[in-house]
Amino acid sequence: MDITNFRNISLLTSFSKGLEKVIYTRLYQHMNQNNIFTTEQYSFRNNSTEKASFKLINEILLTLHDKLTVGAIFCDLEKAFDSINHDILLSKCEFYGFSGKTNALL
């Protein structure tokens, strides 16, 4: 019943879907080859959910093993990408080597 649960349906053509996949692949390769991803970067990577969950559970268990108190704060980042300042995002892309036509395309 909550209107915020409804998202627009994207009706991309086959060409657009293919182009999106090519862009994603090229950006991912660039970021991997230039070691831009940090070890804490889990999204958009293979087994990302499992690795993030394992790291969290492992840290909690190690802390409990040392008889320390464990606390956590979880933030709901639903629709976070919709609130990103795109000028800042594009300047970060340029910083990491996406320039010229690539940056214009993004």
C-alpha positions as CSV (number, residue, x, y, z in Angstrom):
1,M,0.0,0.0,0.0
2,D,3.1,2.3,0.2
3,I,3.5,4.3,-3.0
4,T,7.3,4.4,-2.5
5,N,7.5,0.7,-3.1
6,F,6.5,1.2,-6.7
7,R,9.3,1.9,-9.2
8,N,9.0,2.9,-12.9
9,I,9.3,0.0,-15.3
10,S,12.1,0.5,-17.7
11,L,11.2,-0.6,-21.2
12,L,14.6,-0.5,-22.8
13,T,15.2,-1.8,-26.4
14,S,17.4,-4.7,-27.0
15,F,20.1,-2.3,-28.3
16,S,19.9,-0.3,-25.0
17,K,20.2,-3.4,-22.9
18,G,23.2,-4.6,-24.9
19,L,24.9,-1.1,-24.7
20,E,24.3,-1.0,-21.0
21,K,26.0,-4.5,-20.6
22,V,29.0,-3.3,-22.7
23,I,29.4,-0.2,-20.6
24,Y,29.1,-2.1,-17.4
25,T,31.7,-4.7,-18.5
26,R,34.2,-2.0,-19.7
27,L,33.8,0.1,-16.5
28,Y,34.2,-3.1,-14.3
29,Q,37.3,-4.1,-16.2
30,H,38.9,-0.7,-15.9
31,M,38.2,-0.6,-12.1
32,N,39.6,-4.1,-11.6
33,Q,42.7,-3.5,-13.7
34,N,43.5,-0.2,-11.9
35,N,42.8,-1.6,-8.4
36,I,40.1,1.0,-7.8
37,F,37.9,-1.3,-5.8
38,T,38.7,-1.5,-2.1
39,T,38.5,-4.8,-0.2
40,E,35.4,-3.4,1.5
41,Q,33.6,-2.9,-1.8
42,Y,31.1,-5.7,-2.1
43,S,28.4,-4.4,-4.4
44,F,28.4,-5.4,-8.1
45,R,31.0,-8.1,-7.5
46,N,30.8,-11.9,-7.6
47,N,29.4,-13.4,-4.4
48,S,29.1,-10.0,-2.9
49,T,26.3,-10.8,-0.5
50,E,28.0,-13.9,0.8
51,K,31.4,-12.2,1.3
52,A,29.9,-9.2,3.1
53,S,27.8,-11.4,5.3
54,F,30.8,-13.6,6.1
55,K,33.0,-10.6,7.0
56,L,30.3,-9.2,9.3
57,I,29.6,-12.5,11.1
58,N,33.3,-13.2,11.4
59,E,34.0,-9.8,13.0
60,I,31.1,-10.3,15.4
61,L,32.3,-13.8,16.4
62,L,35.9,-12.6,16.9
63,T,34.8,-9.7,19.1
64,L,32.5,-12.0,21.1
65,H,35.4,-14.5,21.5
66,D,37.5,-11.7,23.0
67,K,34.6,-11.1,25.4
68,L,34.0,-7.6,24.1
69,T,30.6,-6.0,23.5
70,V,29.3,-5.9,20.0
71,G,27.0,-3.2,18.7
72,A,25.8,-2.4,15.2
73,I,23.9,0.4,13.4
74,F,22.2,-0.5,10.1
75,C,21.1,2.2,7.7
76,D,18.4,1.6,5.1
77,L,19.9,3.0,1.9
78,E,16.8,2.4,-0.2
79,K,16.8,4.6,-3.2
80,A,20.2,6.0,-2.2
81,F,21.3,6.2,-5.8
82,D,18.4,8.5,-6.6
83,S,19.8,11.1,-4.2
84,I,23.4,11.2,-5.5
85,N,24.7,14.5,-6.8
86,H,25.5,13.6,-10.4
87,D,28.1,16.4,-10.8
88,I,30.1,15.0,-7.9
89,L,29.7,11.4,-9.3
90,L,31.0,12.5,-12.7
91,S,34.0,14.4,-11.1
92,K,34.8,11.2,-9.2
93,C,34.6,9.2,-12.4
94,E,37.0,11.6,-14.0
95,F,39.4,11.3,-11.0
96,Y,39.4,7.5,-11.5
97,G,40.3,7.8,-15.2
98,F,36.9,8.0,-17.0
99,S,37.3,11.0,-19.2
100,G,36.4,12.4,-22.6
101,K,33.7,10.5,-24.4
102,T,33.3,7.9,-21.6
103,N,32.6,10.6,-19.0
104,A,30.2,12.4,-21.5
105,L,28.4,9.1,-22.1
106,L,28.0,8.5,-18.3
